[in-house]
Amino acid sequence: MATKSVSFLDKIPKCVDLILVQEYLNTWEITYKYFAAFKNYSNLNDIEISGILDLNVKTFRSYKSSGKQLSDRLQEHTVALIALFKHGINVFGSDIEFKNWLKTENFYFDNESPGKNLKTFSGIKFIDDRLTAMEYGDNV
């Protein structure tokens, strides 16, 4: 009987749960490969991702090429973003639909786009909470 190989992405929580994210951070070594995984998973480009992570593009790319150790902030931020995108893609059915929602003005975000909140962990958690509300019938 063949066993299915489990990647590190499969183990990332399917929503931004504070305890699960912290447990993941304590269990796995978060390296530059998470940047590539997030880029692939989200279909965002280096400029968009570096903006979200509050890095300049050159610094972001240097992490990928040098294998440099990520700061604790970048580790947490990257894992939370992957968890958020997993949840968003599950709710919307595709990365394109989720990214469109992130760019659209929304009442719950003071008529700003939800994507403006991707730079902080609390903002990511707020977006994730809205996704959960939508799963339970709140359609905004």
Buried (B, 14 or more C-beta within 10 A) or exposed (E): EEEEEEEBBEEBBEBBBEEBBEEBBEEBEBBBEBBEBBBEBBEBEBEBBBBBBEBEBEEBBBBBEEEEEBEEEBBBBBBBBBBBBBBBBEBBEEBEEBBEBBEEEBEBBEEEBBBBBBEEBEBBBBBBEBBBEBEEEEEE
